[in-house]
Amino acid sequence: MPHLTIEYSGNLDDRVDFAKLCRTMHETILGTGLFELGAVRVRTIRCSNYAIADLLPENGFIDMSFRIGRGRTEAEKKATGDAIFKAASDELSQLFVTPHFALSLEIREIDPELSWKKNAIHPRLRANKG
C-alpha cells in the first residue's frame, strides 16, 4: 500500500500538468523497488479554497502525503522520500522561478491493525507475471 496523495492550490491548474506529475510519481515510486505494482496509487486533490502565507493570489502549494505499510527500514523510507521529493521538484522546477510556491512531502506509516483492504488488482497482476 503506497498511496501518494497530492493536494494542490487550484491556481496551479494552468501551470502544472497533473496527469504527467501523477505518472512521474508512479514511476518514481515503482523505481524504488520497494513496492508492488498492484498497490501503487497516486492521486491529486484540487483545493479551490485556501489561504497561503501573506495571502497573495499568486501563492500556490503542493502538499504530498505518502502513506505506506510497515516493513521498510528507516533508510528505505528516507531514500524513497528523497526520490519522490527530487522527482517532484524536478517536474515542478518552473514553479520555483518565482517566490510564490511551496512544495512539501510527508511519509506516514500505516498501522496494519487499523487498516482494512480488499484488492482484486493484485491477483490479476501477479498472474500476468508468471
C-alpha positions in Angstrom: 0.0 0.0 0.0 1.9 3.0 -1.1 -0.7 5.8 -1.7 0.6 9.2 -2.7 -2.0 12.0 -2.4 -1.1 15.3 -4.0 -3.1 18.2 -2.7 -2.7 21.5 -4.6 -4.0 25.0 -4.7 -6.4 25.5 -7.6 -4.4 28.4 -9.0 -1.9 25.8 -10.3 -4.4 24.2 -12.8 -3.0 26.1 -15.8 0.7 25.8 -14.6 1.1 22.1 -13.9 0.3 19.0 -15.9 -1.1 17.0 -13.1 -1.7 13.9 -15.2 2.0 13.9 -16.1 3.0 14.6 -12.5 1.0 11.6 -11.4 2.7 9.3 -13.9 6.1 10.6 -12.9 5.4 10.0 -9.2 4.0 6.5 -10.0 7.2 5.7 -12.0 9.4 7.1 -9.2 7.6 5.0 -6.5 8.0 1.8 -8.6 11.6 2.7 -9.3 12.5 2.3 -5.6 11.9 -1.4 -5.9 10.1 -1.4 -2.6 6.5 -1.6 -3.7 4.4 -3.9 -5.7 2.8 -2.6 -8.9 -0.8 -3.5 -7.9 -0.5 -1.5 -4.7 0.7 1.9 -6.0 -1.9 4.7 -6.1 -1.2 8.3 -7.0 -3.9 10.9 -7.0 -4.5 14.6 -6.9 -6.9 16.6 -4.8 -7.6 20.2 -6.0 -8.2 22.7 -3.3 -10.4 25.5 -4.6 -10.3 27.4 -1.3 -7.1 28.2 0.5 -5.2 30.9 2.3 -1.4 30.8 1.8 1.2 32.8 3.7 0.7 36.5 3.0 -2.5 35.8 1.0 -1.1 36.9 -2.4 -3.3 35.4 -5.1 -0.2 34.1 -6.9 0.9 32.0 -3.9 0.5 28.3 -4.6 1.2 25.0 -2.9 1.5 21.3 -3.5 1.4 19.1 -0.4 2.2 15.4 -0.9 1.3 12.8 1.6 2.8 9.3 1.1 1.1 6.6 3.1 2.9 3.2 3.3 2.5 0.0 5.2 5.0 -1.1 7.8 8.0 -3.2 6.9 10.6 -0.8 5.4 13.7 0.4 7.2 14.3 4.0 8.0 17.0 4.1 5.3 14.5 2.8 2.7 11.8 5.3 3.8 14.3 8.1 3.6 15.6 7.1 0.2 12.0 6.8 -1.1 11.2 10.2 0.3 14.3 11.7 -1.3 13.4 10.1 -4.7 9.8 11.3 -4.6 10.8 14.8 -3.5 13.5 15.1 -6.1 11.3 13.9 -8.9 8.5 16.3 -7.9 11.0 19.2 -7.5 12.4 18.5 -11.0 8.9 18.2 -12.6 7.8 21.4 -10.9 11.0 23.4 -11.4 9.3 26.2 -13.3 7.2 27.0 -10.2 10.3 27.8 -8.2 11.3 30.6 -10.6 9.0 32.9 -8.6 8.8 33.3 -4.8 5.2 32.1 -4.6 5.3 28.3 -4.5 5.7 25.8 -1.6 6.2 22.1 -2.0 6.1 19.6 0.8 6.1 15.8 1.4 5.4 13.7 4.4 5.6 9.9 4.7 3.1 8.3 7.0 3.3 4.7 8.2 0.0 2.9 8.4 -0.7 0.7 11.5 -1.7 -2.7 10.0 -4.1 -3.4 12.8 -6.1 -0.3 11.8 -6.1 -0.8 8.0 -8.5 -2.8 6.0 -8.0 -3.6 2.3 -9.6 -5.7 -0.4 -7.8 -5.7 -3.8 -8.8 -7.5 -6.9 -5.9 -5.9 -8.9 -3.1 -7.8 -7.1 -4.2 -11.3 -8.2 -4.6 -10.2 -11.9 -1.1 -8.6 -12.0 0.5 -11.4 -10.1 -1.0 -14.0 -12.5 0.3 -12.0 -15.5 3.9 -12.0 -14.1 4.5 -15.6 -14.5 
